[in-house]
Amino acid sequence: MPRLLLATTNRGKAAEYVSLLKGLDLELVTLDQAGISQEAEENYSTFEENARSKAVFYAALSGLITLADDSGLEVEALRGEPGVRSSRYAGENASDADRVNFLLEKLKGVPCELRRARFRCVIAIAEPDGNVETVSGECRGCIALEPRGSNGFGYDPVFYLPEYDKTIAEISHELKNQISHRGRAAQKARILLQKLS
């Protein structure tokens, strides 16, 4: 069975991909399992450039087909921030709670109708020979006034989905996998991976 390297050190994200890619004729391997500790450059200004860079780097390093993504939150009232800096928005070693609190502080006094936001995800799939393809997905909502729910990670507790009257952290994992930015990108990635497996 061909192996697919999941190029992320984020445990929550890796677990989501294991679920999202279930049923493919591929053995999923994490960076830890592959014994890889090197870090890819992630200094680009777009999700696509960062995802491509990571996928190509780890595919060349491991000799495996590699899936890497770059994803983040874009808030209209903050002119698209935090964007590609989503994980570093509140500082390099900030926790999820730190990031959420920092975001809420930035949006203090901003009324609900101006708190529109979207999660975006670009997945890059690279082969060791350097061939790389990308797909993307997004999920639209708005930023809640306070965190709610305990499912998920990152900004999920403050990303409110009006059609469900819940934050992403309050919905089931199954529903999240269907409607999230990563879930939508992964549905497209499955099609690419079926051709490679």
Secondary structure, 3 states (H helix, E strand, C coil): CCEEEECCCCHHHHHHHHHHCCCCCCEEEECCCCCCCCCCCCCCCCHHHHHHHHHHHHHHHHCCEEEEEEEEEEEHHHCCCEHHHHHHCCCCCCCHHHHHHHHHHHCCCCCHHHCEEEEEEEEEEECCCCCEEEEEEEEEEEECCCCCCCCCCCCHHHEEECCCCEEHHHCCHHHHHHHCHHHHHHHHHHHHHHHHC
